[in-house]
Amino acid sequence: MAAGKGVRAGSGPPKQFRCLDGVPLLARAFQPFLLCREIHQIFLVVPEPEEARVRLSAWVPEGSPVDFVRGGETRQASTRKGLAATRADLVLVHDGVRPFVTPDLIRRVLAAAKRRGAAVPLVPVRETLKRIEPPDGAIQTVRRDDYALSQTPQGFRREVLEAALDRADREGFEGTDEAELVERLGHPLARVEGLGENLKITTPEDFRRAEAMLSRPGTSAPGGWRVGIGYDVHPLVPGRKLILGGVEIAHPAGPAGHSDGDLICHAATDALLGAAGLSDIGQTFPDTDAALKDASSLDLLAQAGRKVRQAGFALGNLDVIVVLEEPKIAPHASLMRERIAEALGCDAARIGVKGKRGEGLGFAGRREGVAAQAVALLFRQSEGPGR
């Protein structure tokens, strides 16, 4: 849900498109859902779909199940439009300005909604709670144990949410969230333990809090950039295929290796695994494994990409340099970028491949071998193991 004007956030573009550490709020809000196999479709309910596509294009992975829906004048109207876009029997509704949701919370809400028909994450009120009584503003302390703060995502069986929306529309009632509409329907809500860091960003102060959360060492909030470096070198052997970046290039010699010798993919794989804090390529894909004999290094790179996503990271960008006296890399670089991007499920604009000559120096300059270096930039989307 990201169709609001966000007037309390101050001047500037709508808050859902403002950035935290270089990443739009709305991108941070939907990316954790991409990590959940249980999620089959994601609809971003926005004021102007085409404008939103442009703003978020760099953050929607190629081939991902993300689409855009034009919102309505009210939260309820936008919810109905989002619901109408899918035929799913089980749906989640999430605020586009809650960037710190985690896959674990998503799964727990989804499971509770599947069992009970409706579920809402709640967090306890930790401060002493006061009620201000009209008309004179008298202050009265109330039992905080009787209250909780509501969060999203909220989960519903489709028929429950549709019935709740229908009743609210008939009665002219505007709720503050979907759970309130289901309450009025008389349907019980399953309580799910929420997250203290699942902040809803509404005011300029909330933006400052969110930036502080992202910069906190060891925070479980999504964000946090990680850099990995990969390096590989192979001798050139006459009669071997020259495969680089998933592209076979006509040449009398190719890299020796247990797999197909594609050291662009090898360096990229090591960079990705290193940035995510995972075991290096030699441990993950050992050359003692007979099953990997002559394996496609592009396939191994795709597997590494999946491991990185499962660890809670997404690719910011990947840049690779290959040092080879001949042939020239430039004529093949565009296709290499496309093949690597396809393997990693991202836009080719996030991939860089360039060739350098040895200029007659060292093993590369003497045409004895080829080397590659890669740098990968990842950003953390969620809590993950070992961090």
Buried (B, 14 or more C-beta within 10 A) or exposed (E): BBBBEBEEBEEEEBBBBBEBEEBBBBBBBBBBBBBBEEBEEBBBBBBBBEBBBEBBEBBBBBEBEBBBBBBBEEBBBBBBBBBEBBEBEBBBBBBBBBBBBBBBBBBBBBBBBBEBBBBBBBBEBEEEBEEEEEEEEEEEEEEBEEEBBBBBBBBBBBEBBBBBBEBBBEEEEEBEBBBBBBBEBEBEBBEBEBBEBBBBBBEBEBBEBBEEBBEEEEBBBBBBBBEBEBEBBBBBBEEBBBBBBBBEBEBEBBBEBBBBBBBBBBBBBBBBBBBBBBEEBEEBBEEEEEEBEEBBBBBBBBEBBEBBBBBBBBBBBBBBBBBBBEBEBEEBBEBBBBBBBBBBBBBBEBBBBEBBBBEEEEBBEEBEBBBBBBBBBBBBBBBBEEB
